[in-house]
Amino acid sequence: MPFTASPAQLHQAERWFVRQGTPTMIAGYDFTGHVLPRMLPVLALVAAASLAWLVPLRSAGSWRWVVLAGVIVVALIVWVSISAYLRRRPRFSRATTIAILAAYVAMPVAVPLLQLGIDGTVTPPGGSGVGLLGFVLFFAAAFGITLLATTYGVGTLLRRALRHAIDDLRNSVRLLGRALPGMLFVTLFLFFTGELWQAMNRLGWERVALVVALFGLVTVLAAAARLRDEVGRVEQDLSPPRLAAASKGTPLARLPFDQLTPDGPLRATPLTGREERNLLLVLATRQLVQAGVVGLALFAFFIVLGLLVVEPETAEQWIGGPPVYSALVPAMPVAMLRNATLFAAFGSMYFAVTSMSDADHRQQFFAPIIDEIERTLAVRAVYLAARPGG
């Protein structure tokens, strides 16, 4: 008879998936039992912070700042208290779920009505530019963003991505030593193109931001198409030695794997669409972080190169007139800053795509990410096999 883990071990394994940013690997992952309890602190914080609507009360007078400080304190207390309560692993009933959602939906109506009852008028924070509709839309947007972020563990992924970014910066010599030569070969000579300096001198920062966003969108689309193929090709070696090696450092490390797999290697359980999207998000986050590190290095390189090579007379000749200088850095032409930003964004996109297709870059930058995915899938197989009826 196959071995079955204890409920405590299974719960610890589920917590491990949450810490890895892959909560969708939890069996029976649903809104009521898993998503809403983790959303509740944020929803409560938003609801409590919405009391800032009351700050413009005429009756408050000079006490407005005291009211605002009180709102901030109340919001923090609510957030901390609910977070502490949720450590007890509550499972909400249907009635509790309906009550929580109803209370959240009622807040964007109850707060303006409270102000109307006290002050006789409804004045949103920021004046009439922010109306009741905007208040309701803010609540709806906060709920939608929190729902998506909690469902796929975006907050955890961002924290892990930050740690990886720090590691990448610590190993920046190795990372940039391999990545920058190819980037510079593609972009270096274009940096000294007079027509591009003319365009960047006239182009506003808002349009530069749109161009950078376009490069980012291309990067995400290319990564999504490539990474979906990679997830489908991940080899799941589910033999007992592989499962034991993958489970080291996890709550499932002490399971008897020979009893867990009495008939040989486990059979891989197909991923659901939500689990696959979660893995794609893990891979895309790591790719974008690495590309961001390379982009920052490229930006710094082109700024230094421009200061060393491009004299004010040269810049004026390329632009065809006196260059516009930056307000933040008066000695630096705006065209140089925009050029550096443009090439940094392009170089980041080029690096992200190349790291997935070029053999050398793939082994150096992409293979470690795939190894993490393989480990997650192996631990998932152990977790599913160790469940009752697994």
Residue pairs with C-beta under 8 A, 6 or more apart in sequence:
2 259
2 260
2 261
2 262
2 385
2 390
3 255
3 256
3 259
3 260
3 386
4 386
4 387
4 388
4 390
5 13
5 252
5 255
5 386
5 387
9 251
9 252
9 255
9 386
10 383
10 386
10 387
11 89
12 251
13 250
13 251
13 252
13 379
13 383
13 386
14 23
14 26
14 383
15 251
16 250
16 251
16 252
16 379
17 23
17 25
17 26
17 376
17 379
17 380
17 383
18 26
18 38
18 153
18 156
19 156
20 153
20 156
20 160
20 376
21 152
21 153
21 154
21 156
21 157
21 160
21 278
21 281
21 282
21 285
22 153
22 275
22 278
22 279
22 282
22 376
23 29
23 34
23 151
23 152
23 153
23 278
24 151
24 152
24 153
24 272
24 274
24 275
24 277
24 278
25 275
25 278
25 376
25 380
25 383
26 34
27 383
27 384
27 387
29 35
29 274
31 97
32 91
32 92
32 94
32 97
33 91
33 92
35 147
35 150
35 151
36 92
36 97
36 100
37 86
37 90
37 91
37 92
38 86
38 150
39 146
39 147
39 150
40 82
40 86
40 100
41 79
41 82
41 83
41 86
42 79
42 142
42 146
42 150
43 100
43 104
43 142
43 143
43 146
44 78
44 79
44 82
45 75
45 76
45 78
45 79
46 104
46 139
46 142
46 146
47 78
47 103
47 104
47 107
48 71
48 74
48 75
48 78
48 79
49 71
49 72
49 75
50 107
50 108
50 111
50 135
50 139
51 71
51 74
51 75
51 111
52 68
52 71
52 125
53 111
53 112
53 115
53 124
53 125
53 135
54 60
54 67
54 71
54 111
54 114
54 115
54 118
55 64
55 67
55 68
55 71
55 125
56 64
56 123
56 124
56 125
57 64
57 67
57 115
57 118
57 119
58 119
58 121
59 118
59 119
60 66
60 67
92 100
104 139
104 143
105 139
107 139
108 132
108 135
108 136
108 138
108 139
109 136
111 135
112 122
112 124
112 132
112 135
115 121
115 122
115 123
116 122
122 132
124 130
124 131
124 132
124 134
124 135
148 154
149 155
151 274
152 277
152 278
152 281
153 278
154 281
157 281
157 282
157 285
158 285
160 285
161 285
161 286
161 288
161 289
162 289
164 286
164 289
164 290
165 289
165 292
165 293
168 175
168 289
168 290
168 293
169 293
172 293
172 297
175 290
175 293
175 294
175 365
176 293
176 294
176 297
178 360
178 361
178 364
178 365
179 294
179 297
179 351
179 355
179 361
179 365
180 294
180 297
180 298
180 301
182 350
182 351
182 354
183 294
183 298
183 347
183 350
183 351
184 301
186 347
186 350
187 298
187 343
187 346
187 347
190 196
190 343
191 302
191 305
191 306
191 339
191 343
192 309
192 310
194 317
194 318
194 319
196 339
197 315
197 318
197 319
197 335
197 339
198 318
198 319
198 320
198 335
200 208
200 334
200 335
200 338
200 339
200 342
201 319
201 323
201 324
201 333
201 334
201 335
203 338
205 338
208 338
208 341
208 342
211 342
211 345
212 341
212 342
212 345
215 345
215 346
215 348
215 349
216 345
216 349
218 349
219 287
219 288
219 291
219 348
219 349
219 352
219 353
220 284
220 288
222 349
222 352
222 353
222 356
223 283
223 284
223 287
223 288
223 352
223 353
223 356
224 280
224 284
226 353
226 356
226 357
227 280
227 283
227 284
227 287
227 356
228 276
228 280
230 283
230 356
230 370
231 271
231 276
231 279
231 280
231 283
231 373
234 370
234 373
234 374
234 377
235 374
236 268
236 374
236 377
236 378
236 381
237 265
237 374
237 378
238 261
238 265
238 266
238 267
238 268
238 378
238 381
239 261
239 264
239 265
240 257
240 258
240 260
240 261
240 265
242 378
243 257
243 260
243 261
243 266
243 378
243 381
243 382
244 253
244 257
246 374
246 375
246 378
246 379
246 382
247 253
247 255
247 257
247 378
247 379
247 382
250 379
252 379
252 382
252 383
252 386
255 382
255 386
257 382
260 266
260 382
260 385
260 386
261 385
266 381
266 382
266 385
268 377
268 381
269 380
269 381
269 384
271 279
279 373
279 376
282 369
282 372
282 373
282 376
283 369
283 373
286 369
287 352
287 355
287 356
287 366
287 369
288 352
290 351
290 352
290 355
290 365
291 348
291 349
291 351
291 352
292 348
294 347
294 348
294 351
295 344
295 345
295 347
295 348
295 351
296 344
298 340
298 343
298 344
298 347
298 348
299 340
299 341
299 343
299 344
302 336
302 339
302 340
302 343
302 344
303 332
303 336
303 337
303 340
306 332
306 336
306 339
306 340
307 332
307 336
310 333
310 336
312 323
312 333
315 323
315 333
315 335
315 336
316 322
316 323
319 333
319 335
323 333
323 334
323 335
324 333
324 334
324 335
325 331
325 332
325 333
325 334
326 332
326 333
326 334
326 337
329 337
351 361
354 361
355 361
355 362
355 364
355 365
355 366
356 362
356 366
384 390
